[in-house]
Amino acid sequence: MTTHIALLRGINVGKAKRIAMADLRALLEDLGYTDVATLLNSGNVVFKAGKCAPKTLAADISAAIATHLGIEVPAIVVSAKELALIVRENPFVSADDPSRLLVAFVPEAATLSAMSAIEPHVVAPEQLHVGTHAAYLHCASGILESKAAEALLGKAGKAGKAATTRNWATVQKLRALVEKIDG
């Protein structure tokens, strides 16, 4: 069994697309996944599954949510190994406030090339790095004030539409949860 992380896009934000984490855990267990654990209330799930491509797992999870919960939700799945690479690749590790550092997860590496479209929105002291596994945006002045963050979140243009973002604090908590499950 391989440990994976599912990241659901846009759930439990406002009143739309509400999913209880207990329901989400039960749904993944019904799909045959084991050691299912959720983090926060924003669609972060760590689980174990047999050998299956992350893209297939993401499609299965999205389809199950649509069928059983009646909500269309994109999911991105990365393996624990890929999460470790994403953590290592972060050039902004020393950022003062991990809540001001966004990591954009994409369904496949080829999607990352579109992240460079955000560059014109980046205003110093903000910094953008498009890596080989994820994109990283350090919003030194705060995420809410950042036009680049707005673009990365998909609110201003197409670049962020295929991605889902988590702040660095959440990424670190996911990594810790993976380590706990993997023992």
C-alpha positions in Angstrom: 0.0 0.0 0.0 1.2 3.5 -0.9 0.4 6.6 1.0 -1.3 9.4 -0.9 -2.6 12.9 -0.2 -5.9 14.0 -1.8 -6.4 17.8 -2.0 -9.9 18.8 -2.9 -10.4 22.2 -4.6 -12.9 24.7 -3.2 -14.8 22.8 -0.6 -16.1 24.3 2.6 -15.3 27.8 1.5 -18.4 29.9 2.2 -21.7 28.1 2.0 -21.1 26.3 -1.3 -19.7 22.8 -1.7 -20.0 21.8 2.0 -18.6 18.4 2.9 -18.2 17.0 6.4 -14.8 15.5 7.0 -16.4 12.4 8.6 -18.4 11.9 5.4 -15.3 12.3 3.3 -13.4 9.8 5.4 -16.2 7.3 5.1 -16.4 7.8 1.4 -12.7 7.1 0.9 -13.0 4.0 3.1 -15.9 2.8 1.0 -13.6 3.1 -2.0 -11.3 0.6 -0.3 -8.6 3.0 0.9 -7.1 2.5 4.4 -5.6 4.6 7.1 -7.8 7.5 6.0 -7.2 10.7 7.9 -8.4 14.3 7.2 -6.6 17.5 8.1 -8.5 20.7 8.8 -11.9 21.2 7.2 -10.7 22.1 3.7 -10.4 18.8 1.9 -7.0 17.4 2.8 -7.0 13.6 3.1 -4.1 11.3 3.7 -4.8 7.6 2.9 -3.2 4.4 1.7 -4.2 2.7 -1.6 -2.9 -0.1 -3.7 -0.7 0.6 -6.7 -2.7 3.0 -8.7 -1.7 6.3 -10.5 -2.5 9.4 -8.6 -4.5 10.7 -11.6 -6.8 7.6 -11.4 -7.2 8.0 -7.7 -8.2 11.7 -8.1 -10.7 10.8 -10.8 -12.2 8.0 -8.6 -12.5 10.3 -5.6 -14.1 13.1 -7.6 -16.5 10.7 -9.2 -17.5 9.2 -5.8 -18.1 12.6 -4.3 -20.3 13.6 -7.2 -22.2 10.3 -7.0 -22.6 10.0 -3.3 -22.6 13.6 -2.1 -23.9 15.3 -5.1 -21.1 17.8 -5.3 -18.7 18.4 -8.3 -15.2 18.8 -6.7 -11.9 18.5 -8.5 -9.3 16.5 -6.6 -5.6 16.4 -7.0 -3.7 13.4 -5.6 0.0 13.2 -4.9 2.0 10.4 -3.4 3.8 10.8 -0.2 7.0 10.6 -2.2 5.9 13.4 -4.4 4.9 15.5 -1.3 8.4 15.0 0.0 9.8 16.3 -3.3 7.5 19.3 -3.2 8.7 20.1 0.3 12.4 19.8 -0.7 11.9 21.9 -3.8 10.5 24.9 -1.9 13.0 27.8 -2.3 11.2 29.9 0.3 11.6 27.6 3.3 12.9 30.4 5.4 9.8 32.6 4.9 8.9 34.3 8.1 5.2 33.5 8.1 4.2 30.1 6.6 0.6 31.3 6.1 2.0 33.8 3.5 3.6 31.1 1.4 1.2 29.3 -1.0 2.0 26.0 -2.7 0.1 25.3 -5.9 -0.5 21.6 -6.5 -1.4 20.5 -10.1 -2.8 17.3 -11.5 0.2 16.7 -13.7 3.7 18.3 -14.0 2.9 19.6 -17.6 0.3 21.9 -16.0 3.0 23.8 -14.2 4.1 25.6 -17.4 0.8 27.6 -17.2 1.8 28.9 -13.8 4.4 31.3 -15.4 1.3 33.3 -16.6 1.1 34.6 -13.0 4.5 36.3 -13.2 3.1 39.7 -14.4 1.0 39.8 -11.3 3.9 39.3 -8.9 4.9 42.6 -7.3 8.0 42.9 -5.1 8.5 41.8 -2.4 6.4 38.9 -3.6 8.3 36.0 -5.2 7.1 33.2 -7.5 8.9 30.0 -8.2 7.6 27.4 -10.6 9.3 24.1 -9.8 9.1 20.7 -11.3 6.4 19.4 -8.9 4.6 22.5 -7.7 4.5 26.3 -7.9 5.4 28.4 -4.8 4.2 32.0 -4.2 5.6 34.0 -1.3 3.2 36.8 -0.5 5.4 38.9 1.9 2.7 41.5 2.3 -0.2 39.0 2.7 -2.3 36.8 0.5 -5.4 38.9 0.6 -3.6 41.9 -0.8 -1.8 39.9 -3.6 -2.9 40.1 -7.2 -0.5 37.2 -7.9 -2.3 35.1 -5.2 -5.6 36.0 -6.7 -4.3 34.7 -10.1 -2.8 31.6 -8.5 -6.1 30.8 -6.8 -7.8 31.0 -10.2 -9.8 34.1 -9.5 -8.0 36.2 -12.1 -7.4 34.3 -15.2 -6.9 30.6 -16.2 -3.5 30.0 -14.7 -4.7 28.8 -11.3 -7.9 27.0 -12.5 -6.2 23.6 -12.8 -4.4 24.0 -9.4 -5.3 23.8 -5.8 -3.3 25.7 -3.2 -2.4 25.1 0.4 -0.3 27.4 2.6 3.0 26.2 3.8 1.8 25.6 7.3 -0.8 23.1 5.9 1.8 21.4 3.7 3.9 20.9 6.8 1.0 19.5 8.7 0.2 17.1 5.8 3.8 15.9 5.8 3.6 15.3 9.6 0.4 13.3 9.1 2.0 11.2 6.4 4.9 10.4 8.7 2.5 9.5 11.5 0.5 7.1 9.2 3.7 5.6 7.7 5.0 5.1 11.2 
